């Protein structure tokens, strides 16, 4: 407490008033960043739940089937995004038709 019994002196109130807009801007920045991240996650979830993804040449490739893990080299049946043997996440798969690499959209 200050010597006159008040918690905040005029100088301290002035300093807090100067900092308040910066705290507000920082809060808006954090809110905007959270919204963008949630939007990207929701967009990736739409691709992750799809039954197929397309290669850059337009060929359809299933998201559930037989895949080889890039980390442990195990061949597994299941969802393309995660190895059922070692749990490693996949970043890309090769197209069944043309062999072109397909980056998995939910990993971007």
N, C-alpha and C positions, 0 to 999 in steps of 0.2 A: 504494500500500500504506500501511497505517497504521503508526504508529511501532513497534508490537509485532510486526510481520511478518505479520499476518493481512490477507486481502483485504477482509473485511467486518467492520466494527466492529459492536458490539451495537446502536448507534443506527441504523446503516444497515440491518441485518437487521430491526429493528423497523419501520422505514419501509417496507421492501419487503413485510413481512407485512401491513401496513395496506393497501397498494395491490393486493395479490394478488386479493382478491375483486372489485375493480373491473375488473381485467384479465379475470378469468374471466367476469364479466357482459357485458363488451364483446365477448368472444369468442362467447358464447352469442347475443348480439344479432346479430352478423355471420352466424353460422351460420343462425339463424332467418330472417334477411332473404334469404340465398342460397336457402334451401329454398322460401320463398314465391315468389321470382322464378322459380325453376326450374319450380314448379308452374304459374304463370301462363303461362310460355312453352310448356309442354307442353299446357296447355289451349288456347292459341291455335293451336298446331300442329295439333291435332285439327280445328279449324275450317278452317285453311288448306289442309289436305289433302282436305277434303270436296269432293264434286262439285257441291254446291249449298249456298246459305245462304238463310235465310228472312227475309222482311221482317217488321216488327211485325204486319202483318195476316195473316201465314201463307203468303204466296205464295212459291213456290220460285224462286230465281234462280241461274243457273249461275255457277260461279267461273272457268270457262274459256270464252272466247268472244270476242265483238267488243265493245270498250270504247273510250271516249274519255278521253284523259288530261286531267286537270284542270290540269296544269302547262303542257304544250306544245300541248295541243289536238289532238294526233295521234290518229287512229283506228287502233287496233292489234288484232290477234288474239293471244290468249294468256291468261295468268292475270290475274285482276282486281287482284291486290295490287301489281303493279309494271309500269310502262310499259316496253314493249320498245324504245321509241324513245329516250326521255330518261332512263329509269331511276328516275323519281320514284315514290314510294310513294303508294298511294291510301288515303284515310282512310274513304271511304264511296262507295257507289254508289246509284243510283236503282233502285227496283223496276221490273221490266219491265211489270208489270200495273197497279199503282196509282200509281207514281211516288214513293212515300214513300222517304225517305232511309234506307239501311241502313248503319249504322256497321259497318265490318269488325271482327269480333271479335278478330282477332289484333293489331290496332292499339291496343286499349284498355290 
